[in-house]
Amino acid sequence: MKVEWTAEASTELDRILAYIASQDIAAASLVADRALKAEKGIARFPRAGRYDAETATFDRFIPKTRVILTYALRDDAIWIVSVWHTSRDPAARKRGT
């Protein structure tokens, strides 16, 4: 299956990487590489993430990071709909802020 990113998810990953880069450029590069590997893993095994029946989405942690990709299976594509850093308030994630 093809993996697509929503504009919101792509923007949020960019924000996370920019913040990490402001602290440590090498770490940001590692997180970016791991995000790409996670995307490939999702393409190969789309149902391997933690399923949320309420939203019909899956969550996949990016290994060796504190970042979660949330994605949905729609027709012939996998849509990454949000990116979340676990240091953020989990209640805000539910509110979509």
N, C-alpha and C positions, 0 to 999 in steps of 0.2 A: 504494500500500500504506500501511496505517496503521503509524505508529511507536509502539511501546510501550517504556517504560523499566522495567527490573527495579528493585526497591527498593534493591538494592545499588548499581546504577549511579547512580540518582538521589541517593542518600546521598553517594556519592563525589564527584559533581559539586558538591553543596552544600558538602562539606568543602573542595574545591579553591577554590571561589568565596569561602568564608569566609576562607580563608588569604590569598588575593589581596586581599580587601577590608580585611584587617587591615593591609596594607601600602599599598594604594591603591584607594579605593572606585571611582574612575572606571575603573581597569583591570579590576576585577571586573565592572563593568557591561558593558564591551566584550567580555570573555570570555563572559559570559552571552548577549549578543546573538549572538556568533559561534557559540555552541553551538546556539542556536535555528536559525540559518541552516544550519548543518551538518546538523541534523536534517531540515530541509526538503530539502536536497540528497540526503540518504540516501533519503528517501521518493521523490524523483523518479528517482534513479539508484542503486538499491540494490546493484547489482553492481559499482559503480565503485570500491569500496574494495579494499584489498590482501587477497586471499583466503588463508586458512590452512586447508589441506585437513585437517590433523591435528585441528583443533577445529571445522571447518565454520563458521568465523566470518570476518567481514571487519573490517579496521581502516581507520578514516578519520581523518586528522588534521583537527583544527579549524583552519582557516586563520588564520595570524598569531598562533598560540598554541603552547604546548608540550603540548597535550592531545590524546589519542587516544580516539576512541569505538570500542569493539568491539561488533559487532552480528551477529545471526544471522537468517537468513530462515526463518521457521516458518509454515507454512500461509498464512494471509492477512495476516500481520503481520511487521513487522521489529522484533526485540527488541534494544534496546541493553542489553547484558549487563554491560559494564564501562566505566569511564572511568579513564584513566590519564594522569598528568602525567609527562612524559618526564624530569623531574629525579629521579624515584624510581628505585630499583634495579631494572633489568630482570629480574634473577634472581628478585626477589620477585614480579614480575608472573606469571611462569611458575608459581610456587608458589601464587599466589592470595592473597598476603598484602599 
